[in-house]
Amino acid sequence: PPRRTSKISAAQQFSTALEKDGLLVLSSGSDELQRWAFAVVPDTPPTIRFANEPGHAVNGTLELSYVIEDDYGAVSAQAEFALTSAADPDARPLYGAPEMKLTLPRRNASDKSVRTTKDLTDHPWAGSQVAITLHASDAAGQQAASETKTITLPQRPFTNPLASALAEQRRILALDANQKAYRSEEH
């Protein structure tokens, strides 16, 4: 049944959730003032998929090309990263996964292809093999996930072997702080 939502006595407003097609008639006494026929169209969940393989842009940033489709337009999207190597159950990671919000396609664009780039070369996971899954949500809270792709996150190129070794040690310690004791015993 409709709920009365207005507190103004001269005008009345009613609302109800529409669950099936119907006809709405506004009448005053026996006089029909207005008539509306409506069709209820269900909101379908969004879809998201990779348009191309994840890659590295010329400047070293991570580049994701994807397609997001939704009947009323997606409201948010992000890439989710997970390390592919099995972590020690007692590991104490110092950093979480990288965060990457995705650009949304324009609402009325016929081409729903989008590209987002982000420089993750400073993130401690740079150089690690990761699984990437794209996620999208619509205004109704419905969610979608893409297939998962595995890549090595871009990292800064090092020509100096010492700099490369330091970056590798940083990555190892960032993934598991317990490695500090092990690493210091080696040297």
C-alpha positions in Angstrom: 0.0 0.0 0.0 1.2 3.5 -0.7 2.8 5.5 2.1 1.9 9.1 2.7 5.1 11.1 2.8 4.1 14.7 2.8 3.3 16.8 5.8 1.7 19.6 3.8 -2.1 19.4 4.1 -2.8 21.1 0.7 -0.7 18.7 -1.4 -0.4 15.0 -0.8 2.4 12.8 -1.9 2.3 9.0 -1.9 5.1 6.5 -2.6 5.3 2.7 -3.0 7.7 0.2 -4.6 6.6 -0.8 -8.0 6.9 -4.6 -8.5 4.9 -5.2 -11.7 3.3 -3.4 -14.6 0.2 -1.4 -13.8 -2.1 1.5 -14.3 -2.3 4.6 -12.0 -5.5 6.7 -12.1 -5.8 10.0 -10.3 -9.4 10.9 -9.7 -11.4 13.4 -7.7 -14.7 11.9 -6.6 -16.1 10.2 -9.7 -14.0 12.4 -12.1 -10.9 10.9 -13.6 -8.2 13.6 -13.7 -5.2 11.7 -15.1 -4.2 8.2 -16.1 -0.7 6.7 -16.3 0.3 3.3 -17.6 3.7 2.1 -16.5 5.9 -0.9 -17.1 8.4 -2.1 -14.5 11.8 -2.9 -16.0 14.1 -4.8 -13.6 17.5 -3.3 -13.0 20.1 -5.8 -14.2 23.5 -6.1 -12.5 26.5 -4.4 -14.1 29.1 -6.3 -16.0 32.9 -5.6 -16.2 35.5 -7.3 -18.2 39.1 -6.7 -19.4 39.2 -5.3 -22.9 42.9 -6.1 -23.2 45.5 -7.9 -21.1 46.8 -5.7 -18.2 50.0 -4.1 -19.2 52.7 -1.5 -18.6 52.4 2.0 -20.2 55.5 3.5 -21.7 56.2 5.5 -18.5 56.1 2.3 -16.4 52.6 2.7 -14.9 50.1 -0.1 -14.7 47.6 0.2 -17.5 44.2 -1.5 -17.4 41.7 -1.5 -20.3 38.2 -2.7 -19.6 34.5 -2.5 -20.5 31.8 -1.6 -17.9 28.2 -2.0 -18.8 25.0 -1.3 -16.8 21.5 -0.4 -17.8 21.5 2.7 -15.6 25.2 3.3 -15.3 27.8 1.9 -12.9 28.5 4.2 -9.9 31.9 2.8 -8.8 34.7 0.5 -10.0 38.1 -0.6 -8.6 40.8 -3.2 -9.3 41.5 -5.7 -6.5 45.0 -7.1 -6.2 46.1 -10.3 -4.5 49.6 -11.9 -4.3 49.7 -15.1 -6.2 52.4 -16.7 -4.0 51.1 -18.5 -0.9 52.0 -16.4 2.1 53.3 -18.0 5.3 50.3 -18.3 7.7 52.4 -16.5 10.3 53.5 -13.7 7.9 53.1 -10.1 9.2 52.7 -7.9 6.1 53.6 -4.3 6.6 51.5 -3.1 3.7 48.2 -4.0 2.2 47.3 -4.5 -1.4 47.6 -1.5 -3.7 44.3 0.4 -4.2 43.2 1.4 -7.7 39.9 3.1 -8.4 38.8 2.7 -12.0 37.5 5.4 -14.3 33.8 4.9 -15.3 32.5 5.3 -18.8 30.4 8.3 -19.6 26.7 7.6 -18.9 25.5 8.0 -22.5 28.6 6.9 -24.3 28.0 4.2 -26.9 31.6 2.9 -26.4 31.8 1.6 -22.8 35.6 0.9 -23.1 37.7 2.7 -20.5 41.4 2.8 -19.6 42.9 3.6 -16.3 46.6 4.0 -15.5 48.3 4.2 -12.1 51.9 4.4 -11.0 52.4 1.5 -8.5 56.2 1.4 -8.9 56.6 2.9 -5.4 54.3 0.3 -3.8 56.1 -2.5 -1.9 54.4 -5.1 -4.1 56.1 -3.7 -7.2 57.8 -6.6 -8.9 55.6 -9.2 -7.3 53.3 -11.5 -9.3 49.7 -10.5 -8.5 46.2 -11.6 -9.5 44.0 -8.7 -10.6 40.2 -8.8 -10.6 38.0 -5.8 -11.6 34.9 -4.9 -9.6 31.9 -2.6 -10.5 28.8 -1.6 -8.6 25.6 0.1 -9.6 23.3 2.5 -7.7 21.1 -0.4 -6.6 24.1 -2.0 -4.9 24.4 -4.8 -7.4 28.0 -5.9 -8.0 30.0 -7.5 -10.8 33.5 -9.0 -11.0 35.7 -9.6 -14.0 37.8 -12.7 -14.7 41.1 -12.7 -12.9 44.3 -11.9 -14.7 47.9 -12.6 -13.4 50.7 -10.2 -14.0 53.9 -8.9 -12.5 53.3 -5.4 -11.1 55.5 -2.9 -12.8 58.6 -1.8 -10.9 61.3 0.8 -11.3 64.1 -0.3 -13.5 67.4 -0.4 -11.7 70.8 -0.4 -13.5 72.8 -0.5 -10.3 72.8 -4.0 -8.8 73.0 -2.7 -5.2 69.9 -0.6 -5.8 68.1 -3.6 -7.2 69.1 -5.7 -4.3 67.9 -3.1 -1.8 64.5 -2.8 -3.6 64.2 -6.7 -3.4 65.0 -6.7 0.3 62.4 -3.9 0.9 59.8 -6.0 -1.0 60.6 -9.1 1.0 60.3 -7.3 4.4 57.2 -5.4 3.3 55.5 -8.7 2.6 56.5 -10.3 5.9 58.1 -8.4 8.8 59.1 -11.7 10.3 61.8 -11.9 7.6 63.7 -9.2 9.5 65.1 -11.6 12.0 65.8 -14.2 9.3 67.6 -11.7 7.1 69.7 -10.2 9.9 70.9 -13.7 10.9 72.1 -14.4 7.3 74.5 -11.4 7.4 
